[in-house]
Amino acid sequence: MRGKELDIIVEKELQLMLIEGFEKSPISHKSLYDRLIKKGFIHGSL
């Protein structure tokens, strides 16, 4: 997955993290990356 499609998925995931709150889902590069890997949106390393 790449380009605009990946941008949309990242944006949606960040919005979900905001809704969940900082205590449950701290927003960082690492936590976003881990969530995208866990959900199968990306594979391997960046």
Secondary structure, DSSP 4 states (H G I P E B T S, - for coil): --HHHHHHHHHHHHHHHHHH-TTTS---HHHHHHHHHHTTS--S--
